[in-house]
Amino acid sequence: MKFLLDHDVPDDLSFLLIQLGHQVILLRQALPADSRDDAVLGFCYDRGCILVTCNRDDFLRLAQVKPNHGIVIVIRRRTRAAERAALFSLIERAGESGLTANINFA
């Protein structure tokens, strides 16, 4: 799968996704830091990416009106290890068909 990680997502989640064999694009390497959320979602859609973000409220609203290939909202936890475990569990449980064109929480 192909993921785009929003600015607010810890880098170690990108390392996990890469280790699992997924393609990862970091938003900060693709768009300016001040890019609007609708531009981020449009970028993801144009490139066939699932967005990974911690920005729940804004992207839940946008997902209702903008086409997307899926959004994974990372819930902040006490440790990065817990966040990695939650993302890993979601990917294993949902698979590509469960992530694509859906909103999931990790």
N, C-alpha and C positions, 0 to 999 in steps of 0.2 A: 504494500500500500504506500501511498504518497501522503506525507503529512507536512503541514506548514505550522511551525511553532510561533505563536504570538510573542511579543516582547516580554510579557509577564511570566512566561513559562521557564522554569529553571533549566539550565543547560543540560543537567544530568538526565533529564527525560529524553533529550535528543540522543544522548549516548545509548540509552536503553533501546530506543526505536531502531537505531542503526545496528546495534547488536542483534536485534530480532530480524534484521534483513530488510527493513523498510527504508524508503527514500525519505530524507528529511531536508526541508528548506527552513532556514531560520529567517524570520521576518526582517530582522535587522540587516540581513545580507541581501534582501530582495527589494525592500521599500524603505523610504525615509522613516525615521523614528516618529515623526508627527503625522503619519498617514491616518486618515479617518478609518473608522471601523468598517464602513460600507466599502471602502476601497480594498481593505484587507480581505473581506469576504469575496469581493469580486475577483481579486487576484487568485484566491484559492479556487474559485469556480472555474476560471479560465484555464487553470493549470491542472485541474482534476485532483486537487488536494483536499484532504480532511483537515480542518482547522483544529489545532489544540490550543486552548486558551484558559486563563483563569478569570477572564472578564465575562462572568456569567450574564449579568443583567443586560448589557448592551447587545451581546451576540444572540441571546434568546429572543430579544425584540427584533433584531435584524433578520433572523432566520425565518420569521413569519412572513417577511415581505421580499426577501432576496433569495434567488436560487442558490443552493449550496450542495456540496458533495458530502456533507456531514460535519458535525462539530463535536469535539470532545472537550468537555469542561472539566478542568482539573480542580478538585477541591483541595484547598490548602490543608496540610496536615502538620503535625508536630515535627516530623522529620522528612527529609528528602527520600529516605529509604521507604517510608510509608507511602509517599506519593508515587514512587517508582513501582512499588508492589501493587498499588491500586490500578495504575495504568496497565501494567502487565496483566493483571487479572481481568480487566475489561477486555483487552485485546484477545486474550485466550478464550474468554467466555463468549464474546460477541462475534468475533471473526470479522472478515471483510464485509459480509452481507449485513451484519448487525451494526457496523459503523457507518457504512455508506448510506448517505441520504437520511441519516438519523441524528438526533442529538443525544449524546451519552454523557454520563458523569463518571469521573474516575477519582 
